[in-house]
């Protein structure tokens, strides 16, 4: 069975604390979806309980359970209706339910298996139209006490090589939606540069058989949803209202993003290479003083595939001028009901390697992987942040098991605090063992 496509979630491994000191062609589709099969999302989960004031959450839960019941006898690819080659189109339903077990060296560990999250994914594809909706439910203290819309968009196929998409969608920045093979994700996701979902329009054009261009405009961020974190109750990391009233409130608007991806094949060798780059420009409205600054961000990336092995490298830079009078070197960012500081100027580097082994043991497929992220701040005195993940993912039919050993330094979600991605923290290296048990449909 194919692994679950598209997923991530850097998520709350404990409360953040404040430290005072297209389907036109196969290749077109491959670039539209992230070529890594990821499923992320790491909220701490506590006790499962129901409340009478959450009818929407109950509806979501009943829907998930209903689909799971139907899918126990069939695979996820069978949960579809219609024909994509017709005007009426085809609707496909998929998703997962996940539990986890964690052991941390930086806090008291629960050491018990707990419900973690669920995802419901709807995809629509027709002769001229296409679209999708992704919705997620996480448990911290109670059932679905944080739930969020990740994507909700509709597109039109201009031709076999061109399409346009409107709505809440992931930004075409970087090699794909995810830059590593891990469930937990890289530090760039927490910094608001990877797996970002905003409200806008994206035009994608296949310039040649092996070249794809994306040009996009996003009017605003994806917004916040149901949860106890105010405007930080959101999936993607964006600028949010700060906790400290002395820090300016920054709002990002008018985001222009461009990406080009070139595929290079070698006919005489089992090697494939993808190389490309992306650029992001936006307005940063300072709601505290009425001025407008700008973000300039870019990256270059490459992915080398040899048989079943993949090596992916990303390097880039972010420069955010918020026109702040009090905090020129950092800005408040929020996601998954947590708020923290992120340096305005940084260079970043991501390396990922993975290898897929079919029928590793009987019917089990296994994929070991390793990723390393560096978030290097330009401000003198700001400590560099790093995250390393050594993991493996194993599948058998609709069930999956993932194990990840994570080492973070100045890492906001691995033993750090709200200053980790800005000036840094005093925790040193922190370690997390994360075990995930997934049922997909």
VMD Tcl script that draws the C-alpha trace (Angstrom):
set ca {
  {0.00 0.00 0.00}
  {1.22 3.49 -0.78}
  {2.31 5.47 2.23}
  {0.21 8.39 3.30}
  {1.07 11.40 1.17}
  {1.35 14.85 2.69}
  {1.52 15.25 6.37}
  {3.44 16.88 8.98}
  {3.25 18.48 12.20}
  {5.93 19.95 14.23}
  {4.03 20.08 17.28}
  {3.72 21.00 20.73}
  {5.90 18.64 22.75}
  {4.89 20.42 25.90}
  {3.99 23.99 26.63}
  {6.33 26.69 25.41}
  {7.77 28.68 28.30}
  {9.04 32.24 28.24}
  {12.59 32.93 29.38}
  {13.08 36.45 30.64}
  {17.01 36.67 30.08}
  {-1.99 18.73 -11.93}
  {-2.86 15.94 -13.09}
  {-1.98 16.85 -16.73}
  {0.96 14.43 -16.65}
  {2.66 12.06 -14.25}
  {5.60 14.40 -13.81}
  {3.31 17.38 -13.30}
  {1.58 15.50 -10.49}
  {4.85 14.40 -8.93}
  {5.91 18.00 -8.54}
  {2.50 19.13 -7.35}
  {2.63 16.69 -4.46}
  {5.65 16.50 -2.20}
  {7.78 13.58 -3.29}
  {8.36 12.70 0.34}
  {5.56 10.60 1.84}
  {5.16 12.33 5.14}
  {2.66 12.52 7.87}
  {3.54 14.83 10.64}
  {1.92 16.19 13.80}
  {3.22 15.98 17.31}
  {0.91 17.45 19.93}
  {1.19 16.08 23.43}
  {-1.91 14.07 24.20}
  {-3.42 13.59 27.59}
  {-6.71 12.11 28.70}
  {-9.43 11.25 26.20}
  {-12.68 12.92 27.26}
  {-15.83 14.23 25.63}
  {-17.53 17.55 26.24}
  {-21.11 18.51 25.36}
  {-19.99 21.79 23.80}
  {-18.11 20.29 20.87}
  {-20.71 19.13 18.31}
  {-18.43 19.96 15.37}
  {-15.69 17.84 16.87}
  {-18.13 14.99 17.41}
  {-19.24 15.21 13.79}
  {-15.59 15.04 12.69}
  {-14.95 12.06 14.96}
  {-18.07 10.21 13.75}
  {-17.04 10.88 10.14}
  {-13.55 9.52 10.74}
  {-14.85 6.43 12.53}
  {-17.39 5.79 9.78}
  {-14.75 5.97 7.06}
  {-12.41 3.76 9.10}
  {-15.16 1.16 9.52}
  {-15.78 1.05 5.79}
  {-12.06 0.98 4.99}
  {-11.15 -1.99 7.17}
  {-11.89 -4.30 4.25}
  {-10.49 -2.11 1.47}
  {-7.45 0.02 0.80}
  {-7.37 3.81 0.77}
  {-7.20 3.96 -3.02}
  {-10.59 2.21 -3.15}
  {-12.32 4.97 -1.15}
  {-13.23 6.93 -4.24}
  {-16.27 7.56 -6.38}
  {-16.64 8.72 -9.97}
  {-14.31 9.14 -12.93}
  {-11.69 11.89 -13.20}
  {-11.99 11.88 -17.01}
  {-15.59 13.12 -16.89}
  {-17.10 16.53 -16.22}
  {-18.63 15.26 -12.96}
  {-15.26 14.08 -11.72}
  {-13.93 11.80 -9.01}
  {-13.96 12.22 -5.22}
  {-11.35 10.44 -3.09}
  {-11.41 10.19 0.71}
  {-8.31 9.35 2.74}
  {-6.69 10.08 6.07}
  {-5.27 8.52 9.20}
  {-5.69 8.10 12.93}
  {-2.55 8.15 15.05}
  {-1.33 7.33 18.54}
  {2.11 7.98 20.00}
  {4.50 7.12 22.82}
  {7.27 9.50 23.88}
  {10.33 9.53 26.10}
  {12.08 12.86 26.76}
  {15.24 13.73 28.65}
  {14.11 17.32 29.24}
  {10.80 16.79 31.07}
  {8.68 14.19 32.80}
  {7.63 11.69 30.17}
  {4.18 10.16 30.10}
  {5.50 6.75 29.08}
  {2.12 5.61 27.86}
  {0.41 5.15 24.54}
  {-2.03 7.98 23.79}
  {-4.31 9.15 21.02}
  {-2.44 11.86 19.14}
  {-4.23 13.11 16.04}
  {-6.50 12.37 13.09}
  {-6.63 13.67 9.53}
  {-9.41 13.72 6.95}
  {-8.42 14.45 3.35}
  {-10.85 14.99 0.44}
  {-9.53 15.24 -3.11}
  {-11.59 16.13 -6.18}
  {-10.43 15.68 -9.77}
  {-12.46 16.20 -12.95}
  {-11.88 16.90 -16.63}
  {-11.40 20.63 -16.06}
  {-11.68 21.16 -12.29}
  {-9.73 19.87 -9.30}
  {-9.45 20.70 -5.62}
  {-9.02 19.46 -2.10}
  {-9.80 19.86 1.57}
  {-7.55 18.76 4.43}
  {-8.78 18.94 8.02}
  {-6.99 17.86 11.18}
  {-7.93 17.12 14.76}
  {-5.40 17.03 17.62}
  {-5.78 16.13 21.26}
  {-3.93 17.90 24.04}
  {-6.16 17.63 27.11}
  {-9.53 16.73 25.58}
  {-10.82 15.28 22.34}
  {-10.01 17.60 19.43}
  {-9.28 20.56 21.69}
  {-7.25 21.81 18.75}
  {-8.64 21.30 15.25}
  {-7.69 23.16 12.11}
  {-8.35 23.49 8.42}
  {-5.07 22.98 6.55}
  {-6.15 23.28 2.91}
  {-9.40 24.19 1.15}
  {-9.07 25.09 -2.52}
  {-10.47 24.69 -6.02}
  {-8.55 24.74 -9.28}
  {-9.07 24.91 -13.04}
  {-7.03 23.06 -15.67}
  {-6.18 25.63 -18.33}
  {-4.57 22.94 -20.50}
  {-2.73 19.65 -20.18}
  {0.34 21.56 -19.01}
  {-1.14 24.49 -17.11}
  {-3.42 24.91 -14.11}
  {-4.53 27.52 -11.61}
  {-5.62 26.99 -7.99}
  {-7.50 29.37 -5.67}
  {-8.00 29.16 -1.91}
  {-6.15 28.01 1.20}
  {-3.14 26.03 -0.05}
  {0.52 25.34 0.58}
  {2.94 27.91 -0.79}
  {5.31 26.85 -3.61}
  {8.42 27.60 -1.56}
  {11.19 25.01 -1.42}
  {11.38 21.63 -3.13}
  {7.88 20.69 -1.98}
  {5.52 20.91 0.93}
  {7.98 19.01 3.16}
  {11.75 19.19 2.97}
  {12.59 16.06 4.99}
  {11.35 12.47 5.32}
  {10.54 12.69 9.02}
  {7.16 12.90 10.69}
  {8.40 15.52 13.13}
  {9.78 17.81 10.45}
  {12.63 20.28 10.32}
  {13.19 23.50 12.26}
  {12.22 25.48 9.16}
  {8.63 24.42 9.65}
  {8.64 26.00 13.11}
  {10.33 29.11 11.70}
  {7.49 29.56 9.20}
  {9.45 28.80 6.02}
  {8.45 25.17 5.33}
  {4.95 23.68 4.99}
  {3.31 27.14 4.96}
  {-0.38 27.35 4.01}
  {-1.88 30.72 3.08}
  {-4.88 32.15 1.25}
  {-4.20 32.99 -2.39}
  {-3.87 31.91 -6.00}
  {-1.19 29.77 -7.66}
  {-0.53 29.34 -11.39}
  {1.54 26.30 -12.34}
  {2.95 25.85 -15.83}
  {4.86 22.92 -17.26}
  {7.35 24.76 -19.47}
  {8.77 21.56 -20.94}
  {8.70 17.86 -20.22}
  {11.09 18.31 -17.29}
  {10.54 21.93 -16.19}
  {7.75 23.27 -13.98}
  {7.18 26.91 -12.98}
  {4.97 28.18 -10.13}
  {3.89 31.81 -9.77}
  {1.67 32.63 -6.79}
  {0.10 35.50 -4.88}
  {-1.20 35.16 -1.33}
  {-3.27 38.00 0.09}
  {-2.95 36.94 3.74}
  {-2.07 34.05 6.02}
  {-4.27 31.02 6.59}
  {-5.85 32.32 9.80}
  {-6.55 30.65 13.14}
  {-9.09 27.96 14.03}
  {-10.60 26.07 16.98}
  {-8.37 25.86 20.02}
  {-7.29 27.58 23.19}
  {-4.32 29.42 21.75}
  {-6.08 32.44 20.25}
  {-4.53 33.43 16.94}
  {-1.79 30.80 17.41}
  {-4.41 28.03 17.01}
  {-3.23 27.33 13.48}
  {-1.40 24.60 11.56}
  {1.19 26.66 9.67}
  {3.60 28.97 11.49}
  {2.79 32.64 10.80}
  {3.37 36.00 12.43}
  {0.86 36.41 15.29}
  {-0.05 38.91 17.99}
  {2.69 38.88 20.66}
  {2.16 38.01 24.31}
  {4.32 40.93 25.36}
  {2.57 44.26 24.74}
  {5.93 46.00 24.26}
  {6.57 43.90 21.13}
  {5.00 45.11 17.90}
  {2.20 43.17 16.22}
  {3.26 42.19 12.69}
  {0.86 41.04 9.98}
  {2.11 39.55 6.70}
  {0.21 40.38 3.51}
  {0.67 40.50 -0.27}
  {3.00 37.52 -0.54}
  {4.51 36.93 -4.00}
  {6.16 33.54 -4.46}
  {7.92 32.00 -7.47}
  {9.48 28.57 -7.88}
  {11.14 26.69 -10.73}
  {11.93 22.99 -10.64}
  {14.07 21.25 -13.25}
  {14.24 17.48 -13.62}
  {17.43 16.01 -15.09}
  {17.48 12.39 -16.24}
  {20.39 10.19 -17.30}
  {19.27 7.61 -19.84}
  {22.21 5.29 -19.31}
  {22.14 5.34 -15.50}
  {19.43 4.73 -12.85}
  {19.88 8.28 -11.59}
  {17.43 11.17 -11.49}
  {18.20 14.69 -10.34}
  {15.90 17.59 -9.48}
  {17.26 21.08 -9.00}
  {15.52 24.39 -8.53}
  {14.96 27.52 -6.52}
  {12.22 29.67 -5.04}
  {11.75 33.28 -3.94}
  {9.29 34.92 -1.49}
  {8.55 38.64 -1.20}
  {5.86 40.14 1.05}
  {4.63 43.19 2.95}
  {5.01 43.15 6.74}
  {2.50 45.55 8.26}
  {3.51 46.84 11.67}
  {0.13 47.40 13.35}
  {1.78 49.12 16.30}
  {3.32 52.07 14.43}
  {1.58 51.97 11.03}
  {4.74 51.35 9.00}
  {5.26 48.60 6.43}
  {8.39 46.52 6.05}
  {9.14 43.60 3.77}
  {10.27 39.99 3.74}
  {12.84 38.75 1.23}
  {13.40 34.99 1.37}
  {14.91 32.54 -1.10}
  {16.31 29.04 -1.32}
  {17.95 26.66 -3.75}
  {17.39 22.92 -3.59}
  {18.39 19.65 -5.17}
  {17.29 16.04 -4.92}
  {19.35 13.10 -6.14}
  {17.60 9.77 -6.61}
  {19.55 6.56 -7.21}
  {17.33 3.49 -7.38}
  {15.66 3.50 -3.92}
  {17.96 6.02 -2.24}
  {17.30 9.77 -2.08}
  {19.46 12.68 -1.01}
  {17.84 16.11 -0.65}
  {19.66 19.37 0.09}
  {18.19 22.84 0.71}
  {19.98 26.10 1.46}
  {18.46 29.54 1.78}
  {18.16 32.89 3.46}
  {15.42 34.90 5.15}
  {15.45 38.66 5.69}
  {12.45 40.24 7.45}
  {12.35 43.99 8.10}
  {9.37 44.63 10.39}
  {10.01 48.36 10.94}
  {10.01 47.61 14.65}
  {11.25 50.25 17.06}
  {11.59 47.91 20.06}
  {12.48 44.47 18.67}
  {14.36 44.82 15.40}
  {15.97 41.37 15.56}
  {13.02 39.04 16.16}
  {9.26 38.70 15.67}
  {6.52 36.65 17.35}
  {5.46 33.55 15.41}
  {2.69 31.14 16.35}
  {1.45 27.65 15.46}
  {-0.22 24.73 17.22}
  {-1.40 26.95 20.08}
  {2.13 28.12 20.94}
  {3.80 31.51 20.50}
  {7.55 32.00 20.30}
  {10.19 34.34 18.89}
  {11.97 33.83 15.55}
  {15.04 35.74 14.36}
  {14.31 38.20 11.53}
  {17.53 37.48 9.67}
  {18.90 34.00 9.16}
  {20.57 31.54 6.84}
  {19.30 27.96 6.85}
  {20.40 24.55 5.64}
  {18.55 21.22 5.45}
  {19.94 17.80 4.50}
  {17.89 14.61 4.24}
  {18.70 11.08 3.15}
  {16.33 8.10 2.96}
  {16.31 4.59 1.52}
  {13.21 2.50 0.79}
  {13.36 -1.29 1.24}
  {10.49 -3.38 -0.13}
  {9.53 -6.58 1.72}
  {12.15 -5.98 4.39}
  {10.52 -8.70 6.48}
  {7.70 -10.74 4.95}
  {5.18 -8.13 3.75}
  {6.76 -5.24 5.65}
  {8.27 -2.28 3.80}
  {10.73 -0.10 5.71}
  {12.27 3.31 5.05}
  {15.17 4.46 7.25}
  {16.03 8.17 7.08}
  {18.18 10.89 8.60}
  {17.74 14.66 8.50}
  {19.81 17.56 9.79}
  {18.64 21.18 10.00}
  {20.65 24.32 10.78}
  {18.96 27.66 11.51}
  {21.83 30.16 11.67}
  {20.81 33.63 12.88}
  {22.71 36.67 11.61}
  {22.42 38.70 14.81}
  {25.61 38.63 16.86}
  {25.00 36.78 20.12}
  {22.06 34.76 18.79}
  {22.88 31.05 19.13}
  {22.49 28.73 16.13}
  {19.58 26.28 16.31}
  {19.91 22.67 15.09}
  {17.73 19.57 14.87}
  {18.78 16.03 13.96}
  {16.34 13.19 13.34}
  {17.27 9.53 12.90}
  {14.22 7.45 12.12}
  {12.54 4.62 10.28}
  {9.03 4.08 8.94}
  {7.53 0.63 8.46}
  {4.32 -0.24 6.59}
  {2.16 -3.31 6.32}
  {-1.10 -2.84 4.49}
  {-3.02 -0.04 6.27}
  {-0.93 -0.02 9.42}
  {2.34 1.86 9.97}
  {4.91 2.23 12.71}
  {7.43 5.06 12.87}
  {10.30 5.50 15.31}
  {12.33 8.72 15.54}
  {15.22 9.72 17.78}
  {15.42 13.52 17.78}
  {18.24 15.72 19.10}
  {17.61 19.46 19.29}
  {19.72 22.41 20.35}
  {18.16 25.84 20.78}
  {15.07 24.05 19.49}
  {11.72 25.54 20.48}
  {9.89 22.19 20.45}
  {12.70 19.93 21.72}
  {13.45 21.06 25.26}
  {13.66 24.75 24.41}
  {11.63 27.82 25.24}
  {10.10 30.80 23.45}
  {13.56 32.34 22.86}
  {15.13 29.27 21.23}
  {14.72 30.40 17.59}
  {15.83 33.94 18.45}
  {18.66 34.47 20.93}
  {18.67 30.80 21.98}
  {18.16 29.00 25.29}
  {20.26 27.53 28.08}
  {19.06 23.93 27.76}
  {21.94 22.57 25.70}
  {21.13 19.45 23.70}
  {17.76 17.86 24.36}
  {16.59 14.43 23.19}
  {13.24 12.91 22.33}
  {12.28 9.35 21.40}
  {9.01 9.46 19.47}
  {7.07 6.32 18.51}
  {4.04 6.60 16.24}
  {1.33 4.04 15.50}
  {-0.80 4.90 12.46}
  {-3.89 3.46 10.86}
  {-4.49 4.92 7.40}
  {-7.57 4.78 5.21}
}
mol new
graphics top color blue
foreach p $ca { graphics top sphere $p radius 0.5 }
foreach p [lrange $ca 0 end-1] q [lrange $ca 1 end] { graphics top cylinder $p $q radius 0.2 }
display resetview
